[in-house]
């Protein structure tokens, strides 16, 4: 599960395996520092783009419904290309893919800025460019996560995931205000800065010394569709993760629809882009506060219990939004809704990284992203049509009901409830692997011409 709240258009050889020697501190590992620079440049670029597009759509069209359609079209494009992107990450040199993705993102951001400055921007042009940017994101954005295991030691993966949650909080905290200020300077400025950040991301990955090629034997290539199916199959054959994926889809829909409704509502009542940016940055405040305590909670509290209680807290915080109108109260509710997200994400993504076989990492991660964010393209539509039909309170009541549904399902999902704390993740994942049929594993029949020849199978974790 990955809880993500995005400022709406507004949720992780030969590469060699990760180093197996003594674990060194993350910040003394220069490869990790450059990896983090690469990932952060891309993350901040996405944050600015996702903040600027809906506001630009509102200015261009004057309609929340049309602005929601622009965002939804882009999200559908990303959704449809994420799984193929996972196949690419497990097939080809990840360094090269990251450079290609960052370079194409820079070109598209520059095109958005140029069209706006030239006065050519329209509903269809903005929809097309945003769609292309999201297709690029689906194909290439997951590659940095797939490369993480190549730059840190296995025992440092959990620490790296927790550090990334803190980084995400900082990006969420800064993306809104920065986007709002840049939008005040000019509607094209956020896209120019996005272009610069993509260039920084491309340059940073070139400084990583580790081998970022995926550990894939040529014989393992069975065609794009079969390879994509392996990642999905692995997830669906893990009984402890099946319910989590459904719950994640629902809660991400509720949270992103609520945040998009807030953005639309504030814009419609005349708030400036800077004010909207500062308001949505409250999610970053909540994530940062949660990230400070997440490492301790992940170690001490069983993952299943932590996730269920966290979702209850998320649902309760979103339920406050329909009944508040002042900016301080809205900020407080948004911040509270994201306090539990870092602990939920760090625990469930950490368990996922431990459980998934390395050779499936790109595809399994992209499959998880698709399933977690599968309903998110509906979020801007829920917000746009909901706000137009029922106004602020009615649309946000609907969003809070969606989040409450996820919380109820979490309380009754046995696979989620039984997940232990981080110290017991390897044993729990291994036990599940022993009792569940491993997907993506190609069984060979016993060679009857050689008596007693064993059946070969790939053993994951």
ABEGO torsion letter per residue (X at the ends): XBBBBBBBXXXXXXBBBBBABBBBBAAABAAAAAAAAAAAAAAAAAAAAAAAAAAAAAAAAGBAAAAAAAAAAAAAAAAAAAAAAAAAAAABBAAAAAAAAAAAAAAAAAAAAAAAAAGABBAAAAAAAAAAAAAAAAAAAAAAAAAAAAABBAAAAAAAAAAAAAAAAAAAAAAAAAAAAAAAAEAAAAAAAAAAAAAAAAAAAAABABBABBBBBAAABAEAAAAAAAAAAAAAABAAAAAAAAAAAAAAAAAAAAAAAAAAAAAAAGBBAAAAAAAAAAAAAAAAAAAAAAAAAAAABBAAAAAAAAAAAAAAAAAAAAABABAAAAAAAAAAAAAAAAAAAAAAAAAAAAABBAAAAAAAAAAAAAAAAAAAAAAAAAAAAAAAAAEAAAAAAAAAAAAAAAAAAAAABAAAAABBBAAAAAAAAAAAAAABBBBGBBBBBBBAABBGBBBBBBBBX
